[in-house]
Amino acid sequence: MKKLISMMLLLFAALSLFAVPFTDSLGRTVDLSETLDRIVPSGNLSQLVLYSIAPEKIVGWSSKLSDGAEAYFQQDVVNLPVFGTFYGKKANLNKEALMSANPDVVIDMGEIKGTREDMIKDLDKLQDDIKIPVIFIEAYLDNTPDVYRTVGKLLDKEEKAESLAVYAEEAIAMATDARSQITDPVTVYYSSSSDGLEAIAEGNFHGEVIEKIGGKNVVPASFGSSSNKISMEQLYIWDPDVILLTSDEAYKEATEISLWSTLSAVKNHRVYQIPSEPYPFIDNPPATNRIIGIYWLGNLLYPELYPIDIVNETQEFYSLYYNHDLTESEAERILHI
């Protein structure tokens, strides 16, 4: 028995030599394997970041890819198991399925949910329950380059991560420079609903690209942090310079129904349908798809400040972030050109 215990202690000591402590964005120190070859994302943002860096390391999704998205993802990962997520209104994590996949780490990204203390307790409990390391990386639009460099180092994919980080850095820098030159911002209304009347307010995480590129969201921050149902009368009062819509139904209604025709954006032919394959350039999810959104919306509203070839830019983005090469005609179709 003593010999067995001694051997186990030696084994644990040997294993500990290969454990690498990682301090996540919550200040939690988590021991990770020296090599991370099997990873699981938690949430859409993590899913897209990890896929762009190391699709071959992903062993399951937090949410199923949509039919539209599948065409842009590598076929060997499209049918990976779906484990669910442990945060949000639709939290549905299947812990047993996750454990059976035997990942080296579960990676969550995004905003801190609730208080820092509550999130620490939540992740510590999850980690205890599943016996798999769980880490959180705080991620928002401005720190996207840092997120990529952190994840690239974790996954031993620093060269790939650096190319993604630099691309994001250049887009954000262009937007910062453009904003400093804008004295009379274009006013913008944005809705992703099928009727075009669910408004995203100023300051909302989901409409961040509008403000980032130098636009002025006409929906006041006082409307709250979620989408808000509004009336046409309210939209008449705001009368934005530009209207951005995601759905086919909303775009058709805004450009063909007389109820919308008195709005300045409609009269001036400045109603735009947001490119949405595989994900909308502005939102849904508010993830890395917003990087190309900076270029698309910036070039649309302020072409003199964003002097880019948006077709070429879209092709480069898809190659880098979706590992998918677009033809010129495919890019033009996505961009509604």
N, C-alpha and C positions, 0 to 999 in steps of 0.2 A: 504493500500500500504506500509506504514512504517513497519507494522508487517511482511509483506512478505519479504521486503528487509532485515529486521533484521534476519529472519529465513534463508535466503540465505547466509547472511554473516556468520551466525553460522555454516551452512553446509560447506561452503568453509573452515572455520577455522578448523572444525573437520577433513575434508579431508586432510588438510595440515599437520595434526599431523601424518598421515600415509605416507607422502611423504619422501622418503629417497634420499638425494642428492648424486649423483655419479659423480665423475670427471673422464672423459674418457681420452684416450691417446692423444687427441688433446687439453686437458686442458678445455674442455667444461664441465660445471656443469649442469647435467640434473636431474630433480626430477623424481624418479622412485617409483612405488608402493612398499610398504613394502614387499609384497609377489608377486613374478613373476611366474604366473602359465601358461601364454599363451605367447609364444615367437616365433619370426620369425627371421630366419637367413638371412643375405644379403651376398651372395657370397658362393662359394664352401668351403672355409676354415671354415667360421662360421658354415656352414651347418654340416660339419663333427665333429667339436668340440662340438657343442650343441647336436648333436645326440648321441655322445659318453657319455655325462654326463646325459642328461635328455630327452630321446626321447618322453616321455609322455607329455612333456610341449610344444612340437613343434606343431604349428597349420597350418603351411604351409612351402613350400620350396622356395628357390630362383631360383632353376633350377630343372627340372625333373630328377629323378633318371633314370639312364640307365637300360636297360633290364638286363644287367649283374649284376648291383648293387642291383637290387630289391631282388635277391635271398638271399642277406646277411643282409637285413634290416628287422626289425620287420614288419609283414604284416599290422598291424593297422596304420602304418604311410606311407606306400608305396604310397597310393593314395590320400594323402593330396593335397590340391590345390597348384598350382605353381603361385607365385606372380611376379617372375622376379627379376632382380637386377638393381640398379641404378648407377652402375659403369661398366666400361669396354666397349669394342667395340660393345658388344651385349646388352647394357643396354636396358631393356624392362620392367621396373617396372610398374605393374598395380596398381596404387594407390587406385582406387576404390575397387578392390578386396581385397587388403591388409586391408583397413579400415573396410570392412564388416566382416573380420575375428576377429576384435576387440582384437588384441594382446596387452599385457601389455608393450611390448618393442620390438624394432627392433634392432638387434645386427649385426654390420658389423665388420669384422676382416681382418687383413692382413697388407700390406704395406700402407703407406700414399700415396694417389693418387694425383699426382701433388704437389702443395705446401701445407703446413699446413694451410695457410690462406684460400686458395681456398676450401680445404676440409671442413674447419669449416663453411664457407658460404654455401656450398652445403648441409651439414647435417642439419644446422639450418633451411635452406629453406624447406628441405624435412619434417622436424619435424613440421614446421608451416603449411605446406600443408596438412599433414595427421592427425595432432593433436594426434600423438602417439610419445612417447619418442623414440629417435634414438641415439644410442651410438656407438662409435668406439673403438675397442681394438686393438692396434698395435700388430701384431703377426708375428713372423718369427721362423725359426727352433730352434735357441738357447734359445728363451724365452718361448718356449712351456710350460714348467712347471709353469711359472708365469701366463701365460694365463689361464691355467686350474684352478689354485688356485683363480684367480680373478673371473672367471665365476662360480666356485663352490660356492663361497661366495655369489655372486649375486643371484643364483638360490636356495640357501639353500640346496646345494648338496656337501657339503665340503668333506665328507668321500669318495664318489665316485670320486670326482675331485682329491683328494689327491692320490688315487691309480693310476690314469692316469698320474698325475704330476710326481710321483716317477718313474714310468716306463720310461717316457721320459727322466727324469733326469739321470737315470742309463745308458740309451743308449748314450746320449750326453757325459756323463763322460767317457764312454768306448772309444768313438771316440776321445775325447780330449787326453786321455792317449796314445792311439795308435799313433796318429799323432806325438806326441812328440818323439816316438821311430823310426819313419820312416826316413831313410836318402836317400833312393833311391826309390821314389814313382813309383808305377805302372802307366803307361800312359793309359788313357782311352778316347775312343770316344763314345759319346752317341747321339742317334737319336730316335725320337718317330714317324718319318714319315714312310709311307708305303714303300718308296723306300730306306730308310736308309740314305738318302743324305741331310737331313735338320739337320744341326749341331747346338748343343747348346754350346755356348761359355763359357769359364772360367769366373767365377764371376756372371753368370746368375742365378737368383733366381730359375729357373727351373732345374738347374743341381747342386744345392748346396750340395746334398748328396755326390757327387763324391769327392769334396774337403773336406767335413766334415770328411769322413772316412780315408782320407790320400792319395787319388788318385790324379793324375795330369791330368787335362783335356787338351787334345792336341789342342783344338780349342782356339786360343788366344782371350783374352778379347776384343781386337780391332775389332773383328767381330761383336760386338754389343750386345744389350740386348734382341734381339728376335732370333727366329730360322733363320738359314742362309742356303740357297741352295748352296751346294758345288758340285764339280766334283769328279769323281773317282781319277783323277790325283792328286787332292789336298789331298785326303785320302791316296794315295800312299806315298806322301811326309811326311805326319805326321806318318804313319805306327805305330799305337798305339799297345800297348801290349794287350789290351782288347777292345772289341767292345760290347757295350750294345745297344740292340734294343728292341723296344716295340712291334711292330706289327708282326703278323704271316708272312705276305708277305715279310717284310724286312729280318726277320730271315731266311726264306727259301731261299731268294735270296743270302744272304751273305754266307750261308753254302753250297749252291748247284751250284751257277753260277760261271763259271771259271773267270769272271772278278774280283772277290773278292779273288780268290785263292792264289794270291801272297802276300797278306797281312800277316804279322807275326801273328796277332791274329787268322786268319783263319787257317794257317798252324799249329799253336800250340793248336788248338781246344779251343780257348779262346773267342769265340763269344757266348754271353749269351742273352737269351730272358728274359726280365724283367717280373717277376710275376705281373699280372695285374687284379686280381679279388679281390674285386670289383673295385679297383683303382691301377694303377701302383705304385710300391714301390719307384720309384724315383721322380715321377712328375705326372701331369695331374689328379687331381690338385696338386699344391705344398702345401699340407696340412698335416694332421696328418699321412697320409699313408707313409710319409717319415721317420717316426720313425722306423717302421719295415724295411724300406729301409736301414737305418744305419746298422742294424744287418745283413741283407741279403748281402749287398754289401761288408761290412767289412769282414764278414766271407768268402766271395767268393775270395776276393783279398788278405787278410791277415789272414788266418785261425789261425795262431799262436798268433795273437794279439786280435782276436775275437773268443776265444775258447768257442763257444756256440753250443747247439743243435738247429739248425735253424728250424727244424720241430716243436719242443716243443715251441720255441720262437714265431713262427708264430701262433700256436694255442693260446698261451697266449695273444698275441696282438689282435687277432680277437675277443676273448672273452671280453677283456677290451674295445677296441675302437669301435667295431662294434656290441657289445652285441650279438655275434653269436659264437656258439661252433662248431669247426671243428673237424672232426675225423682225425686220423693220415694219412689215405689215401687221404683225401680231401686236407690236407695241403701239402702232397707230390705232388699231381697233380698241385696245384697252383704254387708250387715252381719249377715245371718242373724237378722233381727228378725221 
